[in-house]
Amino acid sequence: MKKVLIIGELLIDMISREYVSDLSDAEKFEKHFAGSPGNLAVNLKSLGIEPILLAALGNDPFGKGYIKWLNSKHIDTSFISVVNKNTSMVFITRSKGTPQFLPVRGADYQISFPQNPDELFENVSFLHFTSWPISREPARTVLKKLLEIARGKSINICLDPNYSPALWVMQENKSKNIMTGFMEGILLAKPSLDDSERIFGKHSPEKYIELFHSFGVENVILTLGAEGVLVSDGKALKTLPSLAESVVDTTGAGDAFWSGLYCGLLKGFDVFESTKLGNAAAAFRIENADKSLPIPKYKELMSLLEKKADL
């Protein structure tokens, strides 16, 4: 079975129970095992795709609980380092738009280079990474080495540029150059408008697409919120509408999108058809308040896509 190797942050999300625009207004929080890589791994497993996580957790109750939770989902945890740092946490506002978040970092950037990288890369078709390991050492150097190995093995590399200045408090003046330096040779990146503005400043969506291509990204999927997505393979540019009929909670929508996207890519679909599956998975997550619901299987996802296309 082809696998997706995911490198990045495993986090404890503390999400406000109330819909608030500012964390200072939140009175109660709910704990979730999260972080984009963890969410993506669980989603992929639901779709019958085998994920591999390379990450780090703290040697504390949250870290131990996270590993126990992943094991309950039948996800391989053998490449997750357990370190003497606190498990990283993020406080997030429940939101129908872009949430406010506050990271409290500890273990997430203590990713270790695997003792047996050949075992790590066995049957891997895609390597997926986020901006979190780029933002601090030693994770950044480990990631560079792993990307070199992946390129040598002709593994497809995808980037979730979930960039935020809050992750770069120690070197914000260098952050954008470091970030764009990791875009060379990337098969696909899926930035949001917020990500793009934080990296490149204020521009039109078309200009953001152009900028990502100019730094070496072959395919770009720019998410536009309620307006859908703008997709480019460097030759054609298409806008695909959102499939969400109602917005209950946007939490986890991006990770759901990635899972549908990978499902399509592993089926041999092009970036435009794969994006449609990503849209269907994201709509499922947006329309459901219960974030523990598994992403529908491939056939159900296709049926959901066909149903929504007929509306």
DRENDO-1510 file (C-alpha; in Angstrom, 1 decimal, always signed):
<recs>
REC; n; res; u; v; w
REC; 1; MET; +0.0; +0.0; +0.0 .
REC; 2; LYS; +1.3; +3.5; -0.9 .
REC; 3; LYS; +1.8; +5.7; +2.1 .
REC; 4; VAL; +1.8; +9.4; +3.0 .
REC; 5; LEU; +4.7; +10.5; +5.3 .
REC; 6; ILE; +3.6; +13.5; +7.4 .
REC; 7; ILE; +6.2; +15.7; +9.1 .
REC; 8; GLY; +5.0; +18.4; +11.5 .
REC; 9; GLU; +3.3; +19.4; +14.7 .
REC; 10; LEU; +1.2; +17.2; +17.1 .
REC; 11; LEU; -0.7; +19.6; +19.4 .
REC; 12; ILE; -3.2; +19.7; +22.1 .
REC; 13; ASP; -5.9; +22.1; +20.8 .
REC; 14; MET; -7.8; +24.0; +23.4 .
REC; 15; ILE; -10.9; +25.2; +21.5 .
REC; 16; SER; -13.3; +27.7; +23.0 .
REC; 17; ARG; -16.8; +26.3; +23.6 .
REC; 18; GLU; -18.3; +29.7; +22.6 .
REC; 19; TYR; -18.1; +31.4; +19.3 .
REC; 20; VAL; -15.8; +34.4; +20.1 .
REC; 21; SER; -13.6; +36.6; +18.0 .
REC; 22; ASP; -10.9; +37.1; +20.7 .
REC; 23; LEU; -9.5; +34.5; +23.1 .
REC; 24; SER; -9.8; +36.9; +26.0 .
REC; 25; ASP; -13.6; +36.6; +25.7 .
REC; 26; ALA; -13.5; +32.7; +25.9 .
REC; 27; GLU; -14.7; +31.3; +29.3 .
REC; 28; LYS; -14.4; +27.5; +28.7 .
REC; 29; PHE; -12.2; +25.4; +26.4 .
REC; 30; GLU; -12.5; +21.8; +25.1 .
REC; 31; LYS; -9.3; +19.6; +24.7 .
REC; 32; HIS; -8.7; +17.9; +21.4 .
REC; 33; PHE; -5.8; +15.8; +20.1 .
REC; 34; ALA; -4.9; +17.8; +17.1 .
REC; 35; GLY; -2.3; +19.7; +15.0 .
REC; 36; SER; -2.7; +19.5; +11.3 .
REC; 37; PRO; -0.5; +16.4; +10.9 .
REC; 38; GLY; -2.4; +14.4; +13.5 .
REC; 39; ASN; -5.8; +15.4; +12.0 .
REC; 40; LEU; -4.6; +14.6; +8.5 .
REC; 41; ALA; -3.2; +11.2; +9.6 .
REC; 42; VAL; -6.6; +10.2; +11.2 .
REC; 43; ASN; -8.5; +11.5; +8.1 .
REC; 44; LEU; -6.3; +9.5; +5.7 .
REC; 45; LYS; -6.7; +6.3; +7.8 .
REC; 46; SER; -10.5; +6.8; +7.5 .
REC; 47; LEU; -10.0; +6.9; +3.7 .
REC; 48; GLY; -8.0; +3.7; +3.7 .
REC; 49; ILE; -4.7; +5.5; +3.1 .
REC; 50; GLU; -1.7; +4.5; +5.4 .
REC; 51; PRO; -0.2; +7.6; +7.1 .
REC; 52; ILE; +3.2; +7.7; +8.8 .
REC; 53; LEU; +3.8; +10.5; +11.4 .
REC; 54; LEU; +7.3; +11.9; +12.0 .
REC; 55; ALA; +6.8; +14.3; +15.0 .
REC; 56; ALA; +7.6; +14.9; +18.7 .
REC; 57; LEU; +5.5; +14.8; +21.8 .
REC; 58; GLY; +6.3; +15.6; +25.4 .
REC; 59; ASN; +7.0; +13.0; +28.1 .
REC; 60; ASP; +3.9; +14.2; +29.9 .
REC; 61; PRO; +0.2; +13.1; +30.4 .
REC; 62; PHE; -0.8; +14.9; +27.2 .
REC; 63; GLY; +1.9; +13.3; +25.1 .
REC; 64; LYS; +1.2; +9.9; +26.5 .
REC; 65; GLY; -2.6; +10.4; +25.9 .
REC; 66; TYR; -1.9; +11.5; +22.3 .
REC; 67; ILE; +0.0; +8.3; +21.5 .
REC; 68; LYS; -2.7; +6.2; +23.2 .
REC; 69; TRP; -5.3; +8.0; +21.0 .
REC; 70; LEU; -3.3; +7.4; +17.8 .
REC; 71; ASN; -2.9; +3.8; +18.7 .
REC; 72; SER; -6.6; +3.5; +19.1 .
REC; 73; LYS; -6.9; +4.8; +15.5 .
REC; 74; HIS; -4.4; +2.1; +14.4 .
REC; 75; ILE; -1.9; +4.7; +13.3 .
REC; 76; ASP; +1.8; +3.8; +13.5 .
REC; 77; THR; +3.6; +5.8; +16.2 .
REC; 78; SER; +7.0; +4.3; +15.9 .
REC; 79; PHE; +8.6; +7.4; +14.4 .
REC; 80; ILE; +7.2; +9.8; +17.0 .
REC; 81; SER; +9.9; +11.1; +19.4 .
REC; 82; VAL; +9.0; +11.5; +23.1 .
REC; 83; VAL; +11.1; +14.3; +24.6 .
REC; 84; ASN; +11.6; +16.0; +28.0 .
REC; 85; LYS; +9.6; +19.1; +26.9 .
REC; 86; ASN; +5.9; +19.9; +27.4 .
REC; 87; THR; +3.6; +18.7; +24.7 .
REC; 88; SER; +2.9; +21.8; +22.5 .
REC; 89; MET; -0.6; +23.3; +22.9 .
REC; 90; VAL; -2.6; +25.8; +21.0 .
REC; 91; PHE; -5.6; +27.9; +22.3 .
REC; 92; ILE; -8.1; +28.6; +19.5 .
REC; 93; THR; -11.4; +30.4; +19.2 .
REC; 94; ARG; -14.3; +28.5; +17.9 .
REC; 95; SER; -15.0; +30.3; +14.6 .
REC; 96; LYS; -17.0; +30.3; +11.4 .
REC; 97; GLY; -14.1; +32.1; +9.7 .
REC; 98; THR; -10.4; +32.3; +10.4 .
REC; 99; PRO; -9.9; +31.5; +14.1 .
REC; 100; GLN; -7.5; +33.4; +16.5 .
REC; 101; PHE; -4.9; +31.1; +18.0 .
REC; 102; LEU; -2.2; +31.3; +20.6 .
REC; 103; PRO; +0.6; +28.6; +20.5 .
REC; 104; VAL; +2.4; +27.4; +23.6 .
REC; 105; ARG; +5.3; +25.5; +22.1 .
REC; 106; GLY; +7.4; +22.8; +23.6 .
REC; 107; ALA; +8.1; +19.4; +22.1 .
REC; 108; ASP; +6.8; +20.0; +18.5 .
REC; 109; TYR; +10.1; +21.2; +17.1 .
REC; 110; GLN; +12.2; +18.5; +18.8 .
REC; 111; ILE; +11.8; +16.2; +15.8 .
REC; 112; SER; +14.6; +13.6; +15.5 .
REC; 113; PHE; +16.2; +12.2; +12.4 .
REC; 114; PRO; +15.2; +8.5; +12.2 .
REC; 115; GLN; +17.7; +5.8; +12.9 .
REC; 116; ASN; +16.6; +4.0; +9.8 .
REC; 117; PRO; +15.5; +6.4; +7.1 .
REC; 118; ASP; +15.0; +3.7; +4.5 .
REC; 119; GLU; +12.4; +2.1; +6.8 .
REC; 120; LEU; +10.7; +5.5; +7.1 .
REC; 121; PHE; +10.5; +6.0; +3.4 .
REC; 122; GLU; +9.4; +2.4; +2.5 .
REC; 123; ASN; +6.4; +2.5; +0.1 .
REC; 124; VAL; +6.0; +6.3; +0.6 .
REC; 125; SER; +4.4; +8.0; -2.3 .
REC; 126; PHE; +3.9; +11.5; -0.8 .
REC; 127; LEU; +5.8; +13.5; +1.8 .
REC; 128; HIS; +3.7; +16.2; +3.4 .
REC; 129; PHE; +5.1; +18.9; +5.7 .
REC; 130; THR; +3.9; +22.1; +7.4 .
REC; 131; SER; +5.5; +25.4; +8.3 .
REC; 132; TRP; +5.9; +24.4; +12.0 .
REC; 133; PRO; +9.1; +22.3; +11.6 .
REC; 134; ILE; +10.5; +25.0; +9.3 .
REC; 135; SER; +10.2; +27.6; +12.0 .
REC; 136; ARG; +12.7; +26.3; +14.6 .
REC; 137; GLU; +15.7; +24.1; +15.0 .
REC; 138; PRO; +16.5; +21.2; +15.3 .
REC; 139; ALA; +13.3; +20.3; +13.3 .
REC; 140; ARG; +14.4; +22.6; +10.4 .
REC; 141; THR; +17.7; +20.8; +9.8 .
REC; 142; VAL; +16.1; +17.4; +10.2 .
REC; 143; LEU; +13.4; +18.3; +7.6 .
REC; 144; LYS; +16.0; +19.5; +5.1 .
REC; 145; LYS; +17.8; +16.2; +5.3 .
REC; 146; LEU; +14.6; +14.2; +4.8 .
REC; 147; LEU; +13.5; +16.4; +1.9 .
REC; 148; GLU; +16.9; +15.6; +0.2 .
REC; 149; ILE; +16.4; +11.9; +0.7 .
REC; 150; ALA; +12.8; +12.1; -0.6 .
REC; 151; ARG; +13.9; +13.9; -3.8 .
REC; 152; GLY; +16.6; +11.3; -4.3 .
REC; 153; LYS; +13.8; +8.6; -4.1 .
REC; 154; SER; +11.5; +10.6; -6.5 .
REC; 155; ILE; +8.9; +11.0; -3.8 .
REC; 156; ASN; +6.3; +13.7; -4.4 .
REC; 157; ILE; +6.6; +16.5; -1.9 .
REC; 158; CYS; +3.7; +18.7; -0.7 .
REC; 159; LEU; +3.6; +21.8; +1.5 .
REC; 160; ASP; +1.0; +23.1; +3.8 .
REC; 161; PRO; +2.3; +26.7; +4.3 .
REC; 162; ASN; +0.3; +27.4; +7.4 .
REC; 163; TYR; +2.5; +30.4; +8.2 .
REC; 164; SER; +2.0; +32.5; +11.2 .
REC; 165; PRO; +4.4; +35.2; +12.7 .
REC; 166; ALA; +3.5; +33.7; +16.2 .
REC; 167; LEU; +5.6; +30.7; +15.3 .
REC; 168; TRP; +8.7; +32.8; +14.5 .
REC; 169; VAL; +9.1; +34.9; +17.6 .
REC; 170; MET; +12.8; +34.3; +17.7 .
REC; 171; GLN; +13.7; +35.1; +14.1 .
REC; 172; GLU; +10.7; +36.9; +12.5 .
REC; 173; ASN; +13.0; +39.0; +10.4 .
REC; 174; LYS; +14.3; +35.9; +8.5 .
REC; 175; SER; +11.1; +33.9; +8.5 .
REC; 176; LYS; +9.8; +34.7; +5.1 .
REC; 177; ASN; +13.1; +34.0; +3.3 .
REC; 178; ILE; +13.4; +30.7; +5.2 .
REC; 179; MET; +9.8; +29.9; +4.3 .
REC; 180; THR; +10.1; +30.6; +0.6 .
REC; 181; GLY; +13.4; +28.7; +0.5 .
REC; 182; PHE; +11.5; +25.5; +1.2 .
REC; 183; MET; +9.2; +25.9; -1.8 .
REC; 184; GLU; +11.8; +24.9; -4.4 .
REC; 185; GLY; +10.8; +21.5; -6.0 .
REC; 186; ILE; +7.5; +21.2; -4.3 .
REC; 187; LEU; +4.8; +19.3; -6.3 .
REC; 188; LEU; +1.9; +21.0; -4.6 .
REC; 189; ALA; +1.2; +23.7; -2.0 .
REC; 190; LYS; -2.2; +24.6; -0.5 .
REC; 191; PRO; -2.0; +28.1; +1.1 .
REC; 192; SER; -5.0; +30.1; +2.3 .
REC; 193; LEU; -5.4; +33.8; +1.6 .
REC; 194; ASP; -4.3; +34.5; +5.2 .
REC; 195; ASP; -1.2; +32.4; +4.8 .
REC; 196; SER; -0.4; +34.1; +1.5 .
REC; 197; GLU; -0.8; +37.6; +2.8 .
REC; 198; ARG; +1.4; +36.8; +5.9 .
REC; 199; ILE; +4.2; +35.5; +3.6 .
REC; 200; PHE; +4.0; +37.9; +0.6 .
REC; 201; GLY; +2.0; +40.9; +1.8 .
REC; 202; LYS; -1.3; +42.1; +0.3 .
REC; 203; HIS; -1.9; +41.1; -3.3 .
REC; 204; SER; -4.6; +39.7; -5.5 .
REC; 205; PRO; -5.3; +35.9; -5.5 .
REC; 206; GLU; -3.8; +35.6; -9.0 .
REC; 207; LYS; -0.6; +37.3; -7.8 .
REC; 208; TYR; -0.3; +34.9; -4.9 .
REC; 209; ILE; -0.6; +31.9; -7.3 .
REC; 210; GLU; +2.1; +33.5; -9.5 .
REC; 211; LEU; +4.4; +34.1; -6.5 .
REC; 212; PHE; +4.2; +30.5; -5.2 .
REC; 213; HIS; +5.0; +29.3; -8.7 .
REC; 214; SER; +8.0; +31.7; -8.9 .
REC; 215; PHE; +9.5; +30.1; -5.8 .
REC; 216; GLY; +9.3; +26.6; -7.3 .
REC; 217; VAL; +5.9; +25.2; -6.5 .
REC; 218; GLU; +4.5; +23.2; -9.5 .
REC; 219; ASN; +0.8; +23.1; -8.5 .
REC; 220; VAL; -0.9; +25.7; -6.2 .
REC; 221; ILE; -4.3; +25.4; -4.6 .
REC; 222; LEU; -5.3; +28.8; -3.0 .
REC; 223; THR; -8.2; +28.4; -0.6 .
REC; 224; LEU; -10.6; +31.4; -0.7 .
REC; 225; GLY; -12.9; +30.6; +2.2 .
REC; 226; ALA; -16.6; +30.7; +1.2 .
REC; 227; GLU; -15.6; +31.6; -2.3 .
REC; 228; GLY; -14.0; +28.2; -2.9 .
REC; 229; VAL; -10.5; +27.6; -4.2 .
REC; 230; LEU; -8.3; +28.9; -7.0 .
REC; 231; VAL; -6.3; +26.0; -8.6 .
REC; 232; SER; -3.3; +26.3; -10.9 .
REC; 233; ASP; -1.0; +23.7; -12.5 .
REC; 234; GLY; +1.2; +26.5; -14.0 .
REC; 235; LYS; -0.7; +26.3; -17.3 .
REC; 236; ALA; -4.4; +26.4; -16.5 .
REC; 237; LEU; -6.1; +28.5; -13.7 .
REC; 238; LYS; -9.6; +27.4; -12.4 .
REC; 239; THR; -11.9; +28.5; -9.7 .
REC; 240; LEU; -13.8; +25.7; -8.0 .
REC; 241; PRO; -16.7; +26.7; -5.7 .
REC; 242; SER; -17.1; +25.6; -2.1 .
REC; 243; LEU; -19.4; +22.7; -1.6 .
REC; 244; ALA; -20.4; +23.6; +2.0 .
REC; 245; GLU; -24.1; +24.4; +2.1 .
REC; 246; SER; -23.9; +25.7; +5.7 .
REC; 247; VAL; -21.1; +26.6; +8.0 .
REC; 248; VAL; -21.3; +25.1; +11.5 .
REC; 249; ASP; -17.6; +25.2; +12.4 .
REC; 250; THR; -14.5; +25.6; +10.1 .
REC; 251; THR; -12.2; +23.8; +12.6 .
REC; 252; GLY; -10.4; +21.0; +10.8 .
REC; 253; ALA; -11.6; +22.0; +7.3 .
REC; 254; GLY; -8.1; +22.4; +5.9 .
REC; 255; ASP; -7.0; +19.0; +7.1 .
REC; 256; ALA; -10.1; +17.4; +5.7 .
REC; 257; PHE; -9.4; +19.1; +2.4 .
REC; 258; TRP; -5.9; +17.7; +2.3 .
REC; 259; SER; -7.2; +14.2; +3.0 .
REC; 260; GLY; -9.6; +14.3; +0.1 .
REC; 261; LEU; -6.9; +15.8; -2.1 .
REC; 262; TYR; -4.5; +13.0; -1.3 .
REC; 263; CYS; -7.2; +10.4; -2.0 .
REC; 264; GLY; -7.6; +11.9; -5.5 .
REC; 265; LEU; -3.9; +12.1; -6.2 .
REC; 266; LEU; -3.3; +8.5; -5.1 .
REC; 267; LYS; -6.1; +7.4; -7.4 .
REC; 268; GLY; -4.3; +9.1; -10.3 .
REC; 269; PHE; -6.5; +12.1; -10.6 .
REC; 270; ASP; -5.0; +15.4; -11.8 .
REC; 271; VAL; -4.8; +18.4; -9.4 .
REC; 272; PHE; -8.2; +19.8; -10.5 .
REC; 273; GLU; -10.2; +16.6; -10.1 .
REC; 274; SER; -8.4; +15.9; -6.8 .
REC; 275; THR; -9.3; +19.3; -5.6 .
REC; 276; LYS; -13.0; +18.4; -6.0 .
REC; 277; LEU; -12.6; +15.5; -3.6 .
REC; 278; GLY; -10.8; +17.9; -1.2 .
REC; 279; ASN; -13.7; +20.3; -1.4 .
REC; 280; ALA; -16.2; +17.4; -0.7 .
REC; 281; ALA; -14.2; +16.3; +2.4 .
REC; 282; ALA; -13.9; +19.9; +3.6 .
REC; 283; ALA; -17.6; +20.5; +3.2 .
REC; 284; PHE; -18.3; +17.4; +5.3 .
REC; 285; ARG; -16.1; +18.7; +8.1 .
REC; 286; ILE; -17.5; +22.3; +7.9 .
REC; 287; GLU; -21.2; +21.1; +8.1 .
REC; 288; ASN; -20.7; +18.8; +11.1 .
REC; 289; ALA; -20.1; +20.1; +14.7 .
REC; 290; ASP; -18.8; +16.7; +15.8 .
REC; 291; LYS; -15.2; +16.7; +14.7 .
REC; 292; SER; -14.7; +13.1; +15.8 .
REC; 293; LEU; -16.8; +11.9; +12.8 .
REC; 294; PRO; -14.6; +10.1; +10.3 .
REC; 295; ILE; -14.2; +11.4; +6.8 .
REC; 296; PRO; -16.4; +9.3; +4.5 .
REC; 297; LYS; -14.8; +6.5; +2.5 .
REC; 298; TYR; -13.8; +7.1; -1.1 .
REC; 299; LYS; -17.1; +5.9; -2.6 .
REC; 300; GLU; -19.2; +7.9; -0.1 .
REC; 301; LEU; -17.0; +10.9; -0.8 .
REC; 302; MET; -17.6; +10.5; -4.5 .
REC; 303; SER; -21.3; +10.2; -3.9 .
REC; 304; LEU; -21.3; +13.3; -1.7 .
REC; 305; LEU; -19.4; +15.1; -4.5 .
REC; 306; GLU; -21.9; +14.1; -7.1 .
REC; 307; LYS; -24.9; +15.0; -4.9 .
REC; 308; LYS; -23.5; +18.5; -4.2 .
REC; 309; ALA; -22.6; +19.0; -7.8 .
REC; 310; ASP; -26.3; +18.4; -8.7 .
REC; 311; LEU; -27.6; +21.1; -6.3 .
</recs>
